[in-house]
Amino acid sequence: MTEPALQLDAVGLQIGGARILRDVSMQVATGEMVGVIGPNGAGKTTLFNIISGVSVPTSGRVLLGGDDVTGRKVHQRARAGLGRTFQTSSVFPGLTVGENARLAAQSKLGGATSPWRFPRADDEASGVAARCLEEVGLAHHTGTAAGVLSHGDKRKLEIAMLLATEPEVVLLDEPMAGVGSGDVGGLVEVIRRLHASGRTVLMVEHHMEVLLGLVDRVAVMHHGELLAIDTPKAVMADPAVQKAYLGETV
Ligand SMILES: Nc1ncnc2c1ncn2[C@@H]1O[C@H](COP(=O)(O)OP(=O)(O)OP(=O)(O)O)[C@@H](O)[C@H]1O
């Protein structure tokens, strides 16, 4: 039997007297796309922090491809094939789109990471960067300053930078946040292709229509617990989920 790409075993986080996460267990199969939803403060960001190594759980285990990575640092998990985008933009606005992507590729390949070093169009990092920009549909913006891109294109650039690190498991933290309605469709297509290429994807997203149309399964967090994990249809029909969202639009 193949190991799940990502597995959480009874993960918990207690800070002082506060239980932030309690007993969260899930398995995400290779190539699967799972959406994580839940009301504000439910523990979604904390869960992503624990999976990516920003926080260490006080109980339970995190496994990547069957390997226990619970005690490993962010960069060690990145090397093990985990990539993450953040809610806040991580692009360098003064650098071009191409330079941003090349820096991300260099961080994976090692060696000098100075963006001011004259890039050779045929070096490995430049090749990886070009391929990733092509994949997200930003190749025509290679020479554009990242700071002048629309929010939607910045998100695409962040995804390209993530792809440049060649992750197998991708965590997307609210990719639609701040994106104008005209840019949503293009970004959805990029995420759909990311999934179709066989990568395993976990996505926190408040834009419910987008999320439900993309994912294989939905994990519902509530008060630090995993309330349900199932197909979008089954989760939306679950009375416990509806109760958790009472007063909010699902
Ligand atoms: N380091 C910390 N110390 C104390 N409480 C924390 C800490 N980190 C998170 N919390 C609390 O844990 C709960 C879960 O927070 P978290 O940010 O994970 O929720 P979320 O589901 O991502 O919310 P949102 O949708 O608003 O981003 C919140 O009540 C938050 O205040």
The ligand as a MOL file (V3000), in Angstrom:
LIG
                    3D

  0  0  0     0  0            999 V3000
M  V30 BEGIN CTAB
M  V30 COUNTS 31 33 0 0 0
M  V30 BEGIN ATOM
M  V30 1 N 0.2790 31.6310 19.5910 0
M  V30 2 C -0.9810 31.6970 20.0130 0
M  V30 3 N -1.2660 31.9720 21.2910 0
M  V30 4 C -2.5560 32.0280 21.7210 0
M  V30 5 N -3.6160 31.8090 20.9570 0
M  V30 6 C -3.3900 31.5280 19.6610 0
M  V30 7 C -2.0840 31.4510 19.1200 0
M  V30 8 N -2.1890 31.1360 17.8020 0
M  V30 9 C -3.5050 31.0390 17.5350 0
M  V30 10 N -4.2310 31.2810 18.6510 0
M  V30 11 C -5.6960 31.2420 18.7670 0
M  V30 12 O -6.0920 29.9920 18.2200 0
M  V30 13 C -7.3210 30.1240 17.5140 0
M  V30 14 C -7.1510 29.6000 16.1000 0
M  V30 15 O -6.4400 30.5730 15.3240 0
M  V30 16 P -6.1770 30.4060 13.7610 0
M  V30 17 O -5.4650 31.6380 13.3040 0
M  V30 18 O -5.4970 29.0980 13.5140 0
M  V30 19 O -7.6450 30.3540 13.1870 0
M  V30 20 P -8.1340 30.4200 11.6640 0
M  V30 21 O -9.1210 29.3270 11.5030 0
M  V30 22 O -6.9720 30.4170 10.7560 0
M  V30 23 O -8.8730 31.8200 11.6040 0
M  V30 24 P -9.0290 32.8690 10.3750 0
M  V30 25 O -10.0390 32.2720 9.4480 0
M  V30 26 O -9.5670 34.0880 11.0590 0
M  V30 27 O -7.6740 33.0750 9.7480 0
M  V30 28 C -7.7280 31.5770 17.5980 0
M  V30 29 O -8.6540 31.7150 18.6570 0
M  V30 30 C -6.4150 32.2730 17.9140 0
M  V30 31 O -6.6430 33.4520 18.6470 0
M  V30 END ATOM
M  V30 BEGIN BOND
M  V30 1 1 1 2
M  V30 2 1 2 3
M  V30 3 2 2 7
M  V30 4 2 3 4
M  V30 5 1 4 5
M  V30 6 2 5 6
M  V30 7 1 6 7
M  V30 8 1 6 10
M  V30 9 1 7 8
M  V30 10 2 8 9
M  V30 11 1 9 10
M  V30 12 1 10 11
M  V30 13 1 11 12
M  V30 14 1 11 30
M  V30 15 1 12 13
M  V30 16 1 13 14
M  V30 17 1 13 28
M  V30 18 1 14 15
M  V30 19 1 15 16
M  V30 20 2 16 17
M  V30 21 1 16 18
M  V30 22 1 16 19
M  V30 23 1 19 20
M  V30 24 2 20 21
M  V30 25 1 20 22
M  V30 26 1 20 23
M  V30 27 1 23 24
M  V30 28 2 24 25
M  V30 29 1 24 26
M  V30 30 1 24 27
M  V30 31 1 28 29
M  V30 32 1 28 30
M  V30 33 1 30 31
M  V30 END BOND
M  V30 END CTAB
M  END
